[in-house]
Amino acid sequence: MPHLRLEYTANVPQKVDFDALFLELHHTLADVGGAALANCKGRAFRLDDYVYAGGNSDVAFVHLDVRV
């Protein structure tokens, strides 16, 4: 049962359609990895509190964790 956890910083400049993104990722997992589409789960978390090593607050990041 694949679980996708997407974390993104609050300063990501693009508006993201998470429903469309996760549906595409779920279909990819089903097509490539053989996962049952009905078992795929996806969730997104906006990070309001984060620190970059250099202290540069203009840098955004996205982290996708996929677990089976």
C-alpha positions as CSV (number, residue, x, y, z in Angstrom):
1,M,0.0,0.0,0.0
2,P,2.0,3.0,-1.2
3,H,1.9,6.2,0.9
4,L,3.2,9.5,-0.5
5,R,4.0,12.3,1.9
6,L,4.8,15.6,0.2
7,E,6.3,18.4,2.3
8,Y,6.8,21.9,0.8
9,T,7.9,25.2,2.2
10,A,5.4,28.1,2.5
11,N,7.5,30.1,0.1
12,V,7.1,27.8,-2.9
13,P,6.0,30.3,-5.6
14,Q,3.7,28.0,-7.7
15,K,0.1,27.2,-6.9
16,V,-0.1,23.4,-6.9
17,D,-3.1,21.3,-7.7
18,F,-2.5,18.5,-5.2
19,D,-5.4,16.4,-6.4
20,A,-4.1,16.3,-9.9
21,L,-0.5,15.8,-8.7
22,F,-1.3,12.9,-6.5
23,L,-3.6,11.2,-9.1
24,E,-0.7,11.4,-11.6
25,L,1.7,9.9,-9.0
26,H,-0.7,7.2,-8.0
27,H,-1.2,6.2,-11.7
28,T,2.6,6.1,-12.1
29,L,3.0,3.8,-9.1
30,A,0.3,1.6,-10.5
31,D,1.7,1.5,-14.0
32,V,5.4,1.2,-13.1
33,G,5.4,-0.4,-9.7
34,G,2.4,-2.6,-10.0
35,A,0.6,-1.0,-7.0
36,A,-3.1,-1.3,-6.8
37,L,-4.4,2.1,-7.6
38,A,-7.1,1.9,-4.9
39,N,-4.4,1.4,-2.2
40,C,-2.4,4.5,-3.0
41,K,-2.5,7.3,-0.5
42,G,-1.2,10.8,-0.8
43,R,-1.0,13.8,1.5
44,A,0.7,17.2,1.4
45,F,2.0,19.3,4.3
46,R,2.9,23.0,4.0
47,L,5.9,23.8,6.2
48,D,5.7,27.3,7.8
49,D,8.6,26.7,10.1
50,Y,11.9,25.7,8.4
51,V,15.6,26.8,8.5
52,Y,18.1,26.6,5.7
53,A,21.7,26.0,6.6
54,G,22.9,29.2,5.1
55,G,20.0,31.2,6.5
56,N,18.7,32.1,3.1
57,S,14.9,32.4,3.4
58,D,14.4,33.0,-0.4
59,V,15.1,29.3,-1.1
60,A,12.1,27.0,-1.4
61,F,12.1,23.2,-1.3
62,V,9.8,20.2,-1.9
63,H,10.4,16.8,-0.4
64,L,8.5,13.7,-1.5
65,D,8.7,10.6,0.6
66,V,7.3,7.4,-1.0
67,R,6.8,4.3,1.2
68,V,5.5,0.9,0.3
